[in-house]
Structures are given as C-alpha cells and as structure tokens.
Amino acid sequence: MKFFVTGVGGQLGHDVMNELLKRGHEGIGSDIQENYSGVADDSAVTKAPYIALDITDKTAVEKVITDVNPDAVIHCAAWTAVDMAEDDDKVAKVRAINAGGTQNIADICKKLNCKMTYISTDYVFDGQGTEPWQPDCKDYKPLNVYGQSKLAGERAVCGTLAQHFIVRTSWLYGAGGKNFVHTMLQLSRTHDTLRVVCDQVGTPTYVPDLARLLADMIETKHYGRYNAVNSGGYLSWYDFACAIFRAAGIPMTVLPVTSEEYGQSRAVLAADAAKGEVGHACHRRKYEPSVNFYRSDLHSVPPDLIYGLFYHNITGNATCRMVTERK
C-alpha cells in the first residue's frame, strides 16, 4: 500500500512512518517544515520521501495529496501544546490546524476515495466519568480550546468520508520528541526534588505500540472510532514521575501536589471554570513499574533504554489495547 503521513516531524508520525516502511509499504512523509526536522536517528523515516505541507492551505493540500495519490492518509499533524492553545492570539491558529487542516485532508481523501486515519484525544471528554467512554459515545464535553479543536477535527472526518478511523489516545511518550518522560529525565540533571501534580490522571501510551496498532488498523476495513491506550490502568502525573525515576534508577524526591497547589495550567483553569470547581482532593494510588532498572552512572542511561521498561505490558510483543472498539 501507498501511504501519506502528516506530522512526521513529531514522535508519533516518526514511528508510524517507520512501522509502515518496515512492513514493506510505500510511505511519503510531510510536515510544515521545509525539510524533515524530526529525530535524526538515521531510521527509515529520515531517508524516506518528504514533502513540506501546510495543512491549513486547502489548495496545497489538494495538490500535494492528489499528486501522491495514496491508498491511505494517516493524519498525525496537529497543534498539541494544550496550555498555549488557551492564549487569545493562538486560538484561531489552533482551530485552523486541528479543525480546518483536518477538514482539508478529509475532503481530498473523499475525492480520491482513500482511507483516512485521524489521531484524536481523550480531551474531547470532560474527564468526569467513572467508566471508560465507549468509542461511539456522543456525550462530548471538551473543556478547553485544544479539546474543542480536536473534536471539531473528529466531526470533520466522520462528516466527510466513510472510510475513516478516528483513534483517541492519551499521554504519548517515546524515545523521540518532547514528552513527559523526556522532561522528567532532563529535569533530573538539575534537580533532586520535584513537585508533580497528583490530581490529574490518565493512561500513558507508548508511541511504538500505538504506531503498530495504527498500521494494523489501516490495513483493514474496520472503520470507526477507537479509544486506544496501553494496558496497565490509569495513574497520576505524580505516579508516572515516580515510576520513571524508579525505572531509570535515578534517586529523586517527588512531592505530590494538587493542581491548585502547583499553580494550575491555563487549560486546567479553563476546565475548572467550566465545571464550577476550583480544585480536587489529591488522588493517590500505589504504582509499581513492571521492570526495575538501575545504572550507577545516573545520567549515562540512554533514554531509549528507559522507555517501555517501567510500564506494564509495553515491551516484547505487547501492543496497544483497544479499550473498546467499533468494528
């Protein structure tokens, strides 16, 4: 199959391209930068065909994807800076990328009769449920600009073409790109104590696992919405930080604090304002990594050896667990 992958400069697009190329598919990558600007790891994606593309330019999107004429498009490009999306001068751009850009891609996919995969987020919901949301649940309640823009992208896709996959995920981390694991490891070089919020919970998802799932999915015709995260249950940012340092063998004092105590992000403040709440009790839960990892030279640990070691069911033959699915 021939694939066009947007956002290959990011951690997910990078791994999706590598997974597709490893399977013998033909892949063309794109991002907004003039040249490939992702992780320079000499992997297949760094040598694959690349086309610079601004997805908010409808004419450019139609021309580029028409010229490529792919069998499927995997749309990983997005505005993902959740807090910055709340800035008044950024809102229009966020919506232009996540909603308008997605609509542009969906339109040409319909015209070319090719499949489309759209990566979405748990932010389309309000986080107040007690059970996992079903993929076809319509009780959307995004509480910030980022969530609203990604929901608009979902609606653009499902309202335009039938041959689509909408895949919601959360808390992505991997060896490439910016993510929470990378941030914690970087901070460990300059800090011996960190304050991390304990009242925001989610499920970390290992990027290579999600990339394999997306590749598996696009090779089928099981179209619809999916909620896809790694197995192992949920945890807080505090739990996640503790697991990272234990797995890396890095001594670190991690102090649990509420979002209010930490100084809430603008996205969280927006959510609380929408809910009429000002904070939550600190939620604690015991969490142990599945693998203990230790090196005496704390900062010589290659980051890619840490990823996947501390979270249940990440390594080996594990793949992302589709919490619920529609086939």
Backbone torsions as a table, in degrees:
resi	resn	phi	psi	omega
1	MET	NA	156.7	179.4
2	LYS	-110.8	125.4	-174.8
3	PHE	-119.0	146.5	169.5
4	PHE	-117.5	122.2	-175.2
5	VAL	-117.9	121.6	176.8
6	THR	-89.5	156.0	175.4
7	GLY	71.9	32.3	-177.8
8	VAL	-71.3	-9.1	174.7
9	GLY	-76.9	-13.1	179.1
10	GLY	-95.0	171.2	-173.9
11	GLN	-65.7	-38.0	-178.7
12	LEU	-75.3	-47.6	178.8
13	GLY	-57.7	-39.6	177.3
14	HIS	-57.3	-50.2	-176.3
15	ASP	-74.4	-32.2	176.7
16	VAL	-63.4	-46.9	178.3
17	MET	-59.3	-46.0	-179.6
18	ASN	-62.3	-38.7	179.7
19	GLU	-66.2	-43.8	180.0
20	LEU	-64.5	-43.9	-179.5
21	LEU	-66.1	-36.6	177.8
22	LYS	-62.2	-30.3	-179.2
23	ARG	-85.0	0.7	177.5
24	GLY	90.8	7.0	177.2
25	HIS	-78.3	162.6	173.6
26	GLU	-93.6	129.7	-177.0
27	GLY	-130.2	136.0	174.0
28	ILE	-120.9	124.0	-177.8
29	GLY	-99.4	159.1	177.1
30	SER	-149.9	158.5	171.6
31	ASP	-164.9	177.9	-174.8
32	ILE	-77.6	-24.6	179.4
33	GLN	-68.2	152.1	-177.3
34	GLU	-61.5	-37.5	178.1
35	ASN	-127.6	161.6	178.4
36	TYR	-52.9	128.9	-175.0
37	SER	-128.1	15.8	179.5
38	GLY	-80.0	-162.7	-178.5
39	VAL	-60.9	127.9	-180.0
40	ALA	-89.3	72.5	-175.0
41	ASP	-106.4	9.3	178.4
42	ASP	63.4	19.0	177.0
43	SER	-79.2	176.4	-173.3
44	ALA	-58.0	-36.8	-176.8
45	VAL	-62.9	-30.9	-178.6
46	THR	-70.1	-16.7	-178.9
47	LYS	-111.7	-2.5	-176.6
48	ALA	-78.8	161.0	175.2
49	PRO	-56.6	140.3	-175.6
50	TYR	-138.4	138.3	178.5
51	ILE	-130.3	123.1	175.5
52	ALA	-68.8	133.8	-177.0
53	LEU	-152.7	128.0	171.1
54	ASP	-93.8	108.7	-172.7
55	ILE	-69.1	-13.1	177.4
56	THR	-81.4	-8.2	178.0
57	ASP	-92.9	97.5	-173.9
58	LYS	-57.8	-41.8	-179.1
59	THR	-63.7	-43.8	179.7
60	ALA	-65.3	-41.5	179.4
61	VAL	-60.5	-46.4	-178.8
62	GLU	-62.7	-42.4	-177.7
63	LYS	-68.3	-48.4	-176.3
64	VAL	-62.9	-50.6	-176.2
65	ILE	-70.5	-32.1	175.4
66	THR	-64.3	-43.2	179.0
67	ASP	-64.2	-39.0	178.6
68	VAL	-70.4	-39.4	-179.9
69	ASN	52.8	60.3	-176.7
70	PRO	-79.4	163.5	171.1
71	ASP	-79.3	-26.3	-178.3
72	ALA	-156.7	150.4	174.6
73	VAL	-117.9	129.3	172.7
74	ILE	-109.1	111.7	-170.0
75	HIS	-96.4	93.7	-179.5
76	CYS	-98.3	-15.7	-178.4
77	ALA	-66.4	138.5	179.9
78	ALA	-170.6	160.9	165.3
79	TRP	-84.0	120.3	-175.0
80	THR	-120.7	1.0	178.4
81	ALA	-78.6	92.8	-170.1
82	VAL	-61.6	-48.3	-178.0
83	ASP	-65.9	-45.4	-177.4
84	MET	-63.3	-25.3	179.4
85	ALA	-62.6	-20.0	-179.7
86	GLU	-79.5	-13.2	178.6
87	ASP	-64.1	133.6	-177.4
88	ASP	-55.9	-36.0	-177.2
89	ASP	-82.9	0.3	179.9
90	LYS	-109.0	-19.7	-171.6
91	VAL	-54.9	-47.3	-177.9
92	ALA	-62.7	-39.2	-179.5
93	LYS	-67.6	-42.3	178.8
94	VAL	-58.1	-45.9	-178.7
95	ARG	-69.7	-35.0	178.4
96	ALA	-63.7	-37.6	-179.2
97	ILE	-77.6	-56.9	-171.4
98	ASN	-74.9	-30.9	179.0
99	ALA	-102.6	-58.0	-177.6
100	GLY	-63.7	-44.7	178.9
101	GLY	-62.7	-39.4	178.4
102	THR	-65.9	-39.4	177.0
103	GLN	-61.6	-42.0	178.6
104	ASN	-58.9	-42.3	-179.5
105	ILE	-70.2	-41.7	179.0
106	ALA	-61.3	-39.6	-179.2
107	ASP	-60.7	-45.9	-177.8
108	ILE	-74.7	-30.2	175.3
109	CYS	-63.4	-40.4	177.5
110	LYS	-64.0	-44.5	-178.8
111	LYS	-61.2	-38.0	-178.3
112	LEU	-89.9	-4.3	-178.7
113	ASN	58.7	43.9	177.9
114	CYS	-114.3	157.8	-179.9
115	LYS	-69.8	156.3	175.5
116	MET	-140.4	134.7	172.8
117	THR	-114.6	128.4	-179.7
118	TYR	-117.0	127.7	179.9
119	ILE	-91.0	120.2	179.9
120	SER	-117.1	-159.9	-166.9
121	THR	-149.3	158.7	173.9
122	ASP	-69.8	-11.5	179.1
123	TYR	-67.5	-7.4	175.9
124	VAL	-73.4	-11.5	176.0
125	PHE	-108.4	173.7	-175.6
126	ASP	-95.7	-3.4	177.7
127	GLY	76.5	9.3	-175.4
128	GLN	-100.5	2.4	-178.5
129	GLY	-75.3	163.1	177.0
130	THR	-108.2	-9.6	178.2
131	GLU	-129.0	155.4	177.4
132	PRO	-58.8	137.3	176.5
133	TRP	-69.9	141.0	174.9
134	GLN	-77.2	146.7	-178.1
135	PRO	-55.9	-33.2	-178.2
136	ASP	-92.5	9.3	177.4
137	CYS	-62.8	132.5	-179.3
138	LYS	-104.2	10.4	-177.8
139	ASP	-84.9	59.7	-178.3
140	TYR	-74.2	135.8	176.8
141	LYS	-147.0	62.6	178.7
142	PRO	-62.8	136.3	-172.7
143	LEU	-108.4	3.6	177.2
144	ASN	-147.3	173.4	-175.2
145	VAL	-61.5	-42.4	180.0
146	TYR	-58.2	-50.6	-180.0
147	GLY	-61.5	-40.5	178.1
148	GLN	-62.5	-41.2	-178.2
149	SER	-69.6	-36.1	178.8
150	LYS	-72.0	-35.2	175.4
151	LEU	-65.2	-39.1	176.7
152	ALA	-62.0	-35.6	175.4
153	GLY	-64.9	-41.6	176.4
154	GLU	-58.1	-46.5	-177.4
155	ARG	-66.6	-33.1	177.2
156	ALA	-63.6	-41.3	-177.9
157	VAL	-70.5	-54.8	-174.5
158	CYS	-70.4	-19.7	178.0
159	GLY	-88.9	-3.3	-175.3
160	THR	-112.6	-44.5	-177.6
161	LEU	-139.0	152.2	-177.6
162	ALA	-83.6	-30.7	-174.6
163	GLN	-84.2	67.5	-176.1
164	HIS	-132.9	154.8	170.2
165	PHE	-122.5	126.9	172.4
166	ILE	-111.9	118.4	-173.0
167	VAL	-119.5	110.3	177.5
168	ARG	-91.8	134.6	-179.3
169	THR	-141.6	-175.6	-177.2
170	SER	-156.2	152.7	169.3
171	TRP	47.3	57.0	-178.2
172	LEU	-68.9	140.7	173.4
173	TYR	-148.2	148.4	179.2
174	GLY	-168.5	-178.7	-175.2
175	ALA	-72.1	-18.5	-179.4
176	GLY	-114.6	152.0	175.5
177	GLY	82.8	175.3	-179.9
178	LYS	-86.6	131.1	177.0
179	ASN	-160.4	176.2	-173.5
180	PHE	-63.5	-39.5	179.6
181	VAL	-62.5	-47.4	179.3
182	HIS	-58.7	-43.7	-179.5
183	THR	-62.9	-44.7	179.5
184	MET	-62.7	-42.5	179.5
185	LEU	-64.7	-38.8	177.6
186	GLN	-65.4	-43.8	-179.1
187	LEU	-65.6	-28.5	-179.3
188	SER	-65.7	-17.2	178.4
189	ARG	-74.4	-23.6	-174.2
190	THR	-123.7	-4.9	-177.4
191	HIS	-131.5	147.6	171.0
192	ASP	-113.4	-2.2	175.6
193	THR	-140.3	134.4	178.5
194	LEU	-132.9	144.2	173.3
195	ARG	-102.7	123.4	-176.0
196	VAL	-131.4	136.6	-175.8
197	VAL	-67.4	142.0	-176.1
198	CYS	-116.3	1.8	-176.5
199	ASP	-110.8	13.7	172.3
200	GLN	-117.9	120.1	-174.0
201	VAL	-118.8	154.3	178.6
202	GLY	-169.3	-172.5	179.8
203	THR	-120.9	111.3	176.5
204	PRO	-61.5	141.8	-177.6
205	THR	-130.9	122.9	-176.2
206	TYR	-78.1	122.1	-171.7
207	VAL	-56.1	-46.3	179.2
208	PRO	-58.8	-34.8	177.3
209	ASP	-66.1	-44.6	179.5
210	LEU	-64.8	-38.4	178.7
211	ALA	-61.2	-40.9	177.8
212	ARG	-64.5	-41.0	178.7
213	LEU	-62.9	-43.5	-179.9
214	LEU	-63.2	-39.1	177.7
215	ALA	-66.4	-42.6	176.7
216	ASP	-59.0	-43.7	-174.6
217	MET	-66.0	-46.7	-174.1
218	ILE	-69.0	-16.4	177.1
219	GLU	-81.7	-2.2	-179.8
220	THR	-113.4	-176.9	173.2
221	LYS	-119.4	26.8	179.9
222	HIS	-84.7	68.6	-173.6
223	TYR	-70.4	154.8	176.1
224	GLY	141.3	-165.2	-179.8
225	ARG	-97.4	141.4	178.8
226	TYR	-134.1	143.7	169.2
227	ASN	-107.7	113.0	-171.0
228	ALA	-126.8	116.5	175.7
229	VAL	-141.1	166.0	174.7
230	ASN	-70.1	154.6	174.9
231	SER	-75.7	167.6	-179.7
232	GLY	120.8	-7.6	177.3
233	GLY	87.0	-177.7	-177.6
234	TYR	-98.5	164.6	176.1
235	LEU	-158.2	169.5	179.2
236	SER	-92.1	168.6	175.0
237	TRP	-59.3	-35.5	177.5
238	TYR	-62.7	-49.2	177.1
239	ASP	-57.1	-44.1	-178.1
240	PHE	-60.9	-46.1	179.9
241	ALA	-61.6	-44.8	178.6
242	CYS	-59.5	-42.6	-179.9
243	ALA	-63.9	-39.3	-179.9
244	ILE	-62.3	-48.3	-177.1
245	PHE	-69.4	-34.6	175.5
246	ARG	-64.6	-44.5	-178.1
247	ALA	-64.8	-35.6	-178.3
248	ALA	-84.6	-9.9	-177.6
249	GLY	71.3	28.5	-178.2
250	ILE	-101.4	118.7	177.6
251	PRO	-69.1	124.3	-176.7
252	MET	-152.2	133.9	172.5
253	THR	-88.9	116.3	-179.1
254	VAL	-112.6	119.2	-176.7
255	LEU	-102.4	123.4	178.0
256	PRO	-77.1	131.6	177.1
257	VAL	-136.9	155.9	175.1
258	THR	-77.2	164.0	177.2
259	SER	-59.6	-37.8	180.0
260	GLU	-65.1	-41.5	179.1
261	GLU	-67.7	-37.8	-178.1
262	TYR	-70.9	-33.4	-172.7
263	GLY	106.6	89.2	-169.5
264	GLN	-58.3	144.4	174.1
265	SER	-67.6	160.7	178.9
266	ARG	-62.5	-34.2	179.3
267	ALA	-66.3	-40.4	179.0
268	VAL	-69.4	-40.3	177.4
269	LEU	-60.3	-41.8	178.7
270	ALA	-62.4	-39.9	179.6
271	ALA	-65.5	-45.0	-178.7
272	ASP	-65.3	-37.3	178.0
273	ALA	-62.8	-39.4	179.8
274	ALA	-67.1	-31.4	-177.8
275	LYS	-92.8	-9.8	-177.7
276	GLY	73.8	29.2	-179.2
277	GLU	-121.5	158.1	-179.9
278	VAL	-121.3	1.8	179.8
279	GLY	166.7	175.2	-178.2
280	HIS	-138.4	153.8	175.2
281	ALA	-66.7	145.4	-178.5
282	CYS	-64.3	125.7	-177.8
283	HIS	-99.6	118.4	-178.9
284	ARG	-111.0	142.4	170.0
285	ARG	-152.3	142.4	-178.7
286	LYS	-71.7	134.5	-179.8
287	TYR	-141.7	129.2	179.3
288	GLU	-122.2	138.1	176.9
289	PRO	-68.8	152.6	-179.2
290	SER	-76.9	-19.4	-179.8
291	VAL	-134.9	129.0	174.1
292	ASN	-88.6	131.9	-173.9
293	PHE	-131.0	129.3	-177.7
294	TYR	-140.8	136.5	170.8
295	ARG	-133.5	136.7	-179.1
296	SER	-69.8	-36.5	176.7
297	ASP	-86.4	92.9	-165.9
298	LEU	-56.7	-38.8	-173.1
299	HIS	-99.0	13.2	173.8
300	SER	-98.9	0.9	-179.2
301	VAL	-70.8	116.5	177.0
302	PRO	-62.5	128.2	-177.6
303	PRO	-54.1	-34.5	-176.2
304	ASP	-71.3	-13.0	175.0
305	LEU	-82.8	-19.6	-179.3
306	ILE	-84.6	-39.8	-177.1
307	TYR	-58.9	128.7	177.5
308	GLY	92.2	-12.1	-176.5
309	LEU	-84.9	-27.0	-169.8
310	PHE	-101.8	-5.4	-174.6
311	TYR	-116.2	137.6	-175.7
312	HIS	-55.7	138.0	170.3
313	ASN	60.8	34.2	179.2
314	ILE	-98.2	-40.8	-172.1
315	THR	-86.7	-179.1	177.2
316	GLY	66.8	-132.2	-176.9
317	ASN	-94.5	11.7	-177.6
318	ALA	-65.7	147.0	173.2
319	THR	-132.0	169.3	179.1
320	CYS	-60.6	137.9	176.1
321	ARG	-88.1	122.9	173.5
322	MET	-78.5	107.1	-175.2
323	VAL	-53.7	-50.1	172.9
324	THR	-146.7	155.3	-177.7
325	GLU	-147.7	158.9	174.5
326	ARG	-118.2	124.6	-179.2
327	LYS	-111.7	NA	NA
